Amino acid sequence: MSEFIDTRTRVWAIVAIIVGVALLLGLELIEEPDTTPLELLLELVDILPIVLASVGVVLLFRVTRRQRDDHLQVIRDLEVARLQGQRWRADSRALLDGLGQAIETQFSRWNFTEAEREVALLLLKGLSSKEIAAVRAVSVRTIHEQARSIYSKAGLTGRAALSAFFLEDLLAPIEGLGGSAD
């Protein structure tokens, strides 16, 4: 709770306690002018809990209001983030669908069988031969043979070349690596 009570509020609370105690003790002196210091001390012991409780209630209301405001701000921020996420997914979906179609078109040009298409996609997703074999319920040796066929039909040297074939144009060129500037 202390993170919701700033320095100004703490100073206000201390001043309120001092003023509250002083007022109540002053009223006691006005009502009974012949009060002894011991009686004043006992009166202080009586009124201090009331003053502290009153200031505490006010502080709780302030903290509650500040927490409510913070809560509402978090809800607004979450809604903005949710809308941005939806927009990004919608924008990306069209691009990803286009990439998927382009990959399928290229697989057709390379005359991949249905099994080779599936293995090639799993290779592009980064699965190991063992993982692909488990997904397809075949042996690792079968996956190795299909991968060799994929690389041969595509005229590529391996998994990295297959990935690079599709990713190279998607990535921004790295400055200073010999690329010509347009």
Backbone as CSV, one residue per row, in Angstrom:
resi,resn,N_x,N_y,N_z,CA_x,CA_y,CA_z,C_x,C_y,C_z
1,MET,0.816,-1.184,0.000,0.000,0.000,0.000,0.862,1.251,0.000
2,SER,2.057,1.178,0.551,2.893,2.371,0.663,3.257,2.960,-0.688
3,GLU,3.256,2.146,-1.776,3.576,2.707,-3.088,2.458,3.603,-3.593
4,PHE,1.265,3.526,-2.992,0.148,4.375,-3.392,0.062,5.646,-2.548
5,ILE,0.893,5.753,-1.506,0.887,6.943,-0.667,2.154,7.727,-0.976
6,ASP,1.991,8.858,-1.640,3.145,9.667,-2.007,3.573,10.552,-0.836
7,THR,4.666,11.254,-0.994,5.230,12.081,0.070,4.257,13.173,0.490
8,ARG,3.610,13.793,-0.471,2.656,14.863,-0.159,1.521,14.335,0.716
9,THR,1.036,13.143,0.408,-0.044,12.542,1.182,0.436,12.194,2.580
10,ARG,1.651,11.724,2.703,2.199,11.406,4.026,2.317,12.667,4.882
11,VAL,2.799,13.753,4.277,2.904,15.029,5.011,1.509,15.482,5.423
12,TRP,0.545,15.378,4.506,-0.841,15.751,4.815,-1.358,14.939,5.998
13,ALA,-1.085,13.636,6.017,-1.566,12.766,7.091,-0.947,13.163,8.432
14,ILE,0.330,13.454,8.448,1.004,13.843,9.684,0.443,15.168,10.194
15,VAL,0.265,16.127,9.283,-0.310,17.421,9.669,-1.730,17.228,10.192
16,ALA,-2.512,16.369,9.525,-3.893,16.120,9.958,-3.916,15.505,11.354
17,ILE,-2.996,14.602,11.633,-2.938,13.986,12.960,-2.588,15.038,14.018
18,ILE,-1.580,15.843,13.724,-1.161,16.876,14.685,-2.293,17.880,14.915
19,VAL,-2.914,18.359,13.838,-3.995,19.334,13.960,-5.184,18.714,14.690
20,GLY,-5.523,17.452,14.325,-6.643,16.780,14.988,-6.417,16.631,16.474
21,VAL,-5.239,16.200,16.859,-4.914,16.036,18.283,-4.927,17.398,18.972
22,ALA,-4.324,18.401,18.343,-4.274,19.744,18.940,-5.688,20.306,19.119
23,LEU,-6.545,20.135,18.116,-7.921,20.642,18.235,-8.681,19.950,19.353
24,LEU,-8.589,18.639,19.394,-9.324,17.911,20.432,-8.778,18.219,21.830
25,LEU,-7.479,18.328,21.954,-6.912,18.709,23.250,-7.279,20.149,23.600
26,GLY,-7.296,21.019,22.595,-7.709,22.421,22.817,-9.149,22.497,23.277
27,LEU,-10.025,21.706,22.657,-11.419,21.669,23.099,-11.523,21.181,24.545
28,GLU,-10.723,20.209,24.883,-10.719,19.686,26.253,-10.297,20.772,27.226
29,LEU,-9.283,21.552,26.854,-8.832,22.643,27.730,-9.880,23.740,27.847
30,ILE,-10.621,23.997,26.758,-11.678,25.009,26.797,-12.812,24.542,27.708
31,GLU,-13.179,23.266,27.595,-14.266,22.719,28.417,-13.872,22.644,29.895
32,GLU,-12.655,22.258,30.149,-12.175,22.099,31.530,-10.815,22.784,31.662
33,PRO,-10.821,24.100,31.917,-9.564,24.864,31.972,-8.601,24.431,33.090
34,ASP,-9.103,23.798,34.095,-8.222,23.414,35.203,-7.690,21.982,35.065
35,THR,-7.649,21.464,33.826,-7.167,20.111,33.576,-5.674,20.032,33.849
36,THR,-5.257,18.963,34.518,-3.838,18.771,34.842,-3.130,18.137,33.655
37,PRO,-1.799,18.257,33.599,-1.049,17.627,32.503,-1.285,16.118,32.433
38,LEU,-1.441,15.459,33.562,-1.705,14.025,33.565,-3.055,13.732,32.917
39,GLU,-4.063,14.544,33.232,-5.383,14.365,32.621,-5.321,14.616,31.110
40,LEU,-4.523,15.631,30.715,-4.332,15.903,29.272,-3.668,14.713,28.583
41,LEU,-2.698,14.130,29.255,-2.020,12.960,28.695,-2.994,11.796,28.550
42,LEU,-3.828,11.578,29.550,-4.836,10.517,29.465,-5.857,10.826,28.368
43,GLU,-6.203,12.091,28.228,-7.132,12.494,27.158,-6.480,12.252,25.796
44,LEU,-5.193,12.520,25.701,-4.458,12.259,24.458,-4.515,10.779,24.125
45,VAL,-4.323,9.924,25.125,-4.391,8.472,24.912,-5.793,8.086,24.449
46,ASP,-6.819,8.792,24.941,-8.194,8.501,24.520,-8.469,8.946,23.084
47,ILE,-7.976,10.138,22.707,-8.352,10.692,21.397,-7.414,10.277,20.268
48,LEU,-6.199,9.899,20.584,-5.241,9.547,19.537,-5.751,8.411,18.645
49,PRO,-6.308,7.333,19.183,-6.831,6.287,18.291,-7.946,6.791,17.361
50,ILE,-8.785,7.698,17.872,-9.870,8.239,17.039,-9.288,9.064,15.892
51,VAL,-8.314,9.909,16.214,-7.690,10.746,15.177,-6.956,9.867,14.165
52,LEU,-6.201,8.891,14.667,-5.461,8.005,13.767,-6.422,7.222,12.870
53,ALA,-7.502,6.727,13.447,-8.481,5.977,12.652,-9.121,6.876,11.604
54,SER,-9.444,8.116,11.971,-10.064,9.052,11.018,-9.114,9.360,9.860
55,VAL,-7.871,9.638,10.175,-6.878,9.915,9.118,-6.657,8.653,8.284
56,GLY,-6.630,7.502,8.951,-6.466,6.240,8.222,-7.597,5.986,7.243
57,VAL,-8.821,6.301,7.640,-9.969,6.126,6.728,-9.819,7.025,5.513
58,VAL,-9.435,8.276,5.742,-9.236,9.197,4.609,-8.131,8.674,3.698
59,LEU,-7.039,8.197,4.286,-5.943,7.642,3.478,-6.419,6.429,2.683
60,LEU,-7.207,5.567,3.311,-7.729,4.390,2.598,-8.597,4.801,1.413
61,PHE,-9.406,5.833,1.592,-10.222,6.317,0.474,-9.333,6.831,-0.656
62,ARG,-8.286,7.568,-0.285,-7.368,8.086,-1.318,-6.643,6.950,-2.042
63,VAL,-6.156,5.979,-1.266,-5.451,4.836,-1.857,-6.400,4.045,-2.755
64,THR,-7.616,3.838,-2.287,-8.609,3.099,-3.077,-8.894,3.827,-4.385
65,ARG,-9.053,5.143,-4.317,-9.299,5.921,-5.539,-8.111,5.813,-6.501
66,ARG,-6.917,5.931,-5.956,-5.725,5.846,-6.812,-5.598,4.453,-7.427
67,GLN,-5.879,3.407,-6.649,-5.835,2.043,-7.175,-6.899,1.845,-8.255
68,ARG,-8.096,2.403,-8.033,-9.151,2.306,-9.035,-8.722,2.997,-10.336
69,ASP,-8.145,4.187,-10.198,-7.662,4.904,-11.384,-6.583,4.098,-12.109
70,ASP,-5.653,3.527,-11.337,-4.600,2.693,-11.935,-5.200,1.461,-12.606
71,HIS,-6.179,0.864,-11.954,-6.854,-0.315,-12.503,-7.534,0.035,-13.835
72,LEU,-8.228,1.153,-13.865,-8.889,1.587,-15.100,-7.869,1.863,-16.208
73,GLN,-6.717,2.438,-15.821,-5.671,2.695,-16.819,-5.123,1.385,-17.370
74,VAL,-4.924,0.389,-16.516,-4.443,-0.921,-16.971,-5.463,-1.547,-17.926
75,ILE,-6.742,-1.425,-17.597,-7.786,-1.963,-18.475,-7.751,-1.256,-19.821
76,ARG,-7.588,0.066,-19.823,-7.497,0.806,-21.096,-6.257,0.372,-21.886
77,ASP,-5.120,0.231,-21.183,-3.888,-0.193,-21.853,-4.037,-1.598,-22.437
78,LEU,-4.676,-2.492,-21.685,-4.896,-3.851,-22.182,-5.796,-3.848,-23.416
79,GLU,-6.807,-3.014,-23.408,-7.706,-2.943,-24.557,-6.957,-2.432,-25.791
80,VAL,-6.109,-1.422,-25.591,-5.302,-0.899,-26.708,-4.374,-2.000,-27.226
81,ALA,-3.714,-2.723,-26.306,-2.806,-3.800,-26.716,-3.571,-4.915,-27.431
82,ARG,-4.776,-5.226,-26.939,-5.591,-6.265,-27.573,-5.962,-5.847,-28.996
83,LEU,-6.361,-4.593,-29.165,-6.721,-4.112,-30.499,-5.507,-4.088,-31.425
84,GLN,-4.351,-3.674,-30.898,-3.131,-3.680,-31.711,-2.763,-5.107,-32.097
85,GLY,-2.911,-6.045,-31.156,-2.631,-7.451,-31.455,-3.563,-7.993,-32.515
86,GLN,-4.840,-7.647,-32.434,-5.798,-8.093,-33.458,-5.435,-7.516,-34.822
87,ARG,-5.080,-6.232,-34.832,-4.712,-5.583,-36.093,-3.463,-6.233,-36.679
88,TRP,-2.457,-6.490,-35.806,-1.225,-7.118,-36.289,-1.520,-8.506,-36.847
89,ARG,-2.334,-9.287,-36.117,-2.659,-10.630,-36.599,-3.403,-10.575,-37.926
90,ALA,-4.322,-9.615,-38.057,-5.068,-9.503,-39.308,-4.130,-9.110,-40.456
91,ASP,-3.270,-8.130,-40.198,-2.306,-7.711,-41.228,-1.352,-8.851,-41.573
92,SER,-0.861,-9.526,-40.557,0.090,-10.612,-40.767,-0.568,-11.805,-41.441
93,ARG,-1.813,-12.065,-41.102,-2.516,-13.224,-41.672,-2.499,-13.159,-43.188
94,ALA,-2.796,-11.994,-43.755,-2.788,-11.857,-45.207,-1.388,-12.134,-45.761
95,LEU,-0.375,-11.611,-45.081,0.998,-11.834,-45.542,1.391,-13.303,-45.412
96,LEU,1.030,-13.909,-44.270,1.374,-15.314,-44.060,0.628,-16.226,-45.029
97,ASP,-0.631,-15.877,-45.298,-1.383,-16.661,-46.287,-0.712,-16.557,-47.655
98,GLY,-0.278,-15.341,-47.997,0.419,-15.143,-49.271,1.721,-15.920,-49.326
99,LEU,2.467,-15.927,-48.224,3.714,-16.694,-48.177,3.418,-18.181,-48.326
100,GLY,2.387,-18.654,-47.618,2.015,-20.067,-47.717,1.650,-20.451,-49.137
101,GLN,0.916,-19.588,-49.814,0.544,-19.857,-51.207,1.775,-19.848,-52.109
102,ALA,2.685,-18.907,-51.849,3.906,-18.846,-52.658,4.755,-20.111,-52.458
103,ILE,4.833,-20.585,-51.220,5.585,-21.814,-50.946,4.936,-22.993,-51.664
104,GLU,3.614,-23.102,-51.584,2.899,-24.190,-52.269,3.108,-24.127,-53.781
105,THR,3.088,-22.920,-54.329,3.319,-22.753,-55.774,4.709,-23.251,-56.149
106,GLN,5.699,-22.889,-55.327,7.069,-23.324,-55.611,7.193,-24.838,-55.481
107,PHE,6.539,-25.419,-54.470,6.553,-26.875,-54.322,5.974,-27.541,-55.569
108,SER,4.935,-26.949,-56.138,4.333,-27.492,-57.374,5.323,-27.408,-58.525
109,ARG,6.030,-26.283,-58.623,7.037,-26.127,-59.692,8.126,-27.182,-59.568
110,TRP,8.448,-27.552,-58.355,9.483,-28.554,-58.125,8.920,-29.975,-58.227
111,ASN,7.640,-30.099,-58.467,6.973,-31.401,-58.605,7.116,-32.278,-57.366
112,PHE,6.943,-31.685,-56.189,6.996,-32.464,-54.952,5.736,-33.327,-54.843
113,THR,5.925,-34.529,-54.336,4.767,-35.366,-54.001,4.107,-34.783,-52.742
114,GLU,2.942,-35.280,-52.393,2.254,-34.801,-51.188,3.109,-35.050,-49.943
115,ALA,3.746,-36.214,-49.882,4.607,-36.528,-48.743,5.805,-35.579,-48.696
116,GLU,6.398,-35.291,-49.861,7.539,-34.371,-49.911,7.124,-32.955,-49.500
117,ARG,5.918,-32.540,-49.887,5.415,-31.215,-49.491,5.331,-31.121,-47.959
118,GLU,4.780,-32.164,-47.368,4.620,-32.164,-45.915,5.977,-32.157,-45.224
119,VAL,6.888,-32.988,-45.701,8.226,-33.039,-45.110,8.944,-31.706,-45.311
120,ALA,8.826,-31.123,-46.486,9.484,-29.836,-46.759,8.949,-28.746,-45.830
121,LEU,7.640,-28.715,-45.617,7.066,-27.722,-44.696,7.586,-27.929,-43.278
122,LEU,7.673,-29.174,-42.852,8.174,-29.449,-41.512,9.656,-29.101,-41.391
123,LEU,10.411,-29.311,-42.472,11.811,-28.887,-42.483,11.903,-27.368,-42.359
124,LEU,11.036,-26.646,-43.093,11.032,-25.185,-43.030,10.653,-24.685,-41.638
125,LYS,9.805,-25.440,-40.950,9.404,-25.057,-39.592,10.488,-25.349,-38.574
126,GLY,11.534,-26.062,-38.987,12.673,-26.296,-38.108,12.645,-27.597,-37.339
127,LEU,11.728,-28.505,-37.672,11.689,-29.791,-36.980,12.880,-30.647,-37.397
128,SER,13.374,-31.445,-36.472,14.476,-32.366,-36.776,13.916,-33.557,-37.546
129,SER,14.803,-34.329,-38.141,14.371,-35.532,-38.869,13.631,-36.487,-37.943
130,LYS,14.108,-36.617,-36.730,13.466,-37.497,-35.753,12.050,-36.990,-35.427
131,GLU,11.917,-35.689,-35.249,10.600,-35.109,-34.952,9.643,-35.284,-36.135
132,ILE,10.152,-35.071,-37.344,9.320,-35.238,-38.541,8.877,-36.691,-38.662
133,ALA,9.788,-37.612,-38.406,9.442,-39.040,-38.468,8.338,-39.363,-37.462
134,ALA,8.431,-38.794,-36.273,7.401,-39.039,-35.258,6.064,-38.453,-35.688
135,VAL,6.069,-37.244,-36.242,4.828,-36.593,-36.688,4.180,-37.392,-37.811
136,ARG,5.006,-37.891,-38.730,4.475,-38.587,-39.897,4.344,-40.099,-39.679
137,ALA,4.782,-40.576,-38.535,4.713,-42.006,-38.193,5.443,-42.868,-39.217
138,VAL,6.671,-42.433,-39.549,7.543,-43.193,-40.450,8.920,-43.249,-39.804
139,SER,9.839,-43.948,-40.460,11.189,-44.055,-39.898,12.000,-42.797,-40.240
140,VAL,13.029,-42.592,-39.451,13.938,-41.472,-39.704,14.610,-41.660,-41.064
141,ARG,14.893,-42.906,-41.413,15.523,-43.189,-42.709,14.619,-42.733,-43.859
142,THR,13.316,-42.969,-43.734,12.373,-42.514,-44.769,12.430,-40.994,-44.902
143,ILE,12.494,-40.299,-43.780,12.565,-38.825,-43.807,13.851,-38.379,-44.483
144,HIS,14.957,-39.041,-44.186,16.237,-38.686,-44.830,16.134,-38.873,-46.341
145,GLU,15.523,-39.957,-46.788,15.371,-40.206,-48.232,14.461,-39.154,-48.863
146,GLN,13.368,-38.820,-48.185,12.466,-37.796,-48.726,13.165,-36.436,-48.764
147,ALA,13.942,-36.125,-47.754,14.667,-34.856,-47.721,15.675,-34.793,-48.872
148,ARG,16.397,-35.906,-49.107,17.331,-35.944,-50.236,16.607,-35.695,-51.549
149,SER,15.431,-36.309,-51.723,14.640,-36.118,-52.933,14.195,-34.659,-53.070
150,ILE,13.788,-34.062,-51.954,13.360,-32.654,-51.952,14.507,-31.761,-52.409
151,TYR,15.685,-31.935,-51.803,16.832,-31.095,-52.149,17.247,-31.314,-53.600
152,SER,17.172,-32.532,-54.066,17.538,-32.842,-55.446,16.575,-32.167,-56.428
153,LYS,15.265,-32.351,-56.217,14.270,-31.747,-57.108,14.358,-30.224,-57.109
154,ALA,14.689,-29.639,-55.962,14.757,-28.181,-55.842,16.106,-27.631,-56.298
155,GLY,17.087,-28.511,-56.480,18.421,-28.050,-56.861,19.113,-27.326,-55.719
156,LEU,18.834,-27.754,-54.505,19.404,-27.117,-53.320,20.323,-28.093,-52.603
157,THR,21.165,-27.564,-51.723,22.173,-28.407,-51.077,21.746,-28.951,-49.721
158,GLY,20.668,-28.446,-49.140,20.250,-28.952,-47.836,19.194,-28.078,-47.191
159,ARG,18.965,-28.354,-45.917,17.923,-27.663,-45.154,18.135,-26.150,-45.126
160,ALA,19.360,-25.708,-44.879,19.640,-24.272,-44.810,19.342,-23.603,-46.150
161,ALA,19.719,-24.254,-47.234,19.459,-23.688,-48.561,17.958,-23.643,-48.842
162,LEU,17.224,-24.650,-48.393,15.766,-24.665,-48.568,15.137,-23.489,-47.820
163,SER,15.539,-23.289,-46.571,15.018,-22.165,-45.788,15.418,-20.843,-46.414
164,ALA,16.656,-20.723,-46.803,17.145,-19.477,-47.404,16.410,-19.159,-48.699
165,PHE,16.037,-20.180,-49.458,15.320,-19.964,-50.708,14.056,-19.144,-50.456
166,PHE,13.345,-19.456,-49.372,12.082,-18.765,-49.098,12.255,-17.519,-48.236
167,LEU,13.267,-17.483,-47.407,13.420,-16.369,-46.472,14.273,-15.230,-46.990
168,GLU,15.135,-15.494,-47.945,16.096,-14.495,-48.396,15.439,-13.188,-48.800
169,ASP,14.368,-13.246,-49.567,13.731,-12.023,-50.031,12.840,-11.380,-48.973
170,LEU,12.513,-12.113,-47.909,11.671,-11.556,-46.853,12.463,-10.685,-45.896
171,LEU,13.750,-10.958,-45.781,14.575,-10.254,-44.816,15.214,-9.030,-45.444
172,ALA,15.294,-7.958,-44.656,15.926,-6.728,-45.119,17.410,-6.989,-45.348
173,PRO,17.975,-6.389,-46.377,19.416,-6.588,-46.610,20.239,-6.005,-45.456
174,ILE,21.380,-6.640,-45.202,22.271,-6.168,-44.155,23.257,-5.205,-44.806
175,GLU,23.307,-4.000,-44.247,24.173,-2.958,-44.795,25.630,-3.398,-44.770
176,GLY,26.347,-3.106,-45.837,27.772,-3.361,-45.888,28.126,-4.792,-46.273
177,LEU,27.170,-5.590,-46.718,27.506,-6.954,-47.114,27.543,-7.107,-48.634
178,GLY,27.933,-6.062,-49.308,28.163,-6.164,-50.740,26.917,-6.032,-51.584
179,GLY,25.770,-5.784,-50.969,24.541,-5.575,-51.739,24.558,-4.201,-52.362
180,SER,24.016,-4.072,-53.551,23.979,-2.767,-54.200,22.796,-1.978,-53.708
181,ALA,22.968,-0.692,-53.487,21.889,0.181,-53.033,21.069,0.614,-54.232
182,ASP,19.747,0.621,-54.061,18.865,1.047,-55.159,18.696,2.541,-55.193
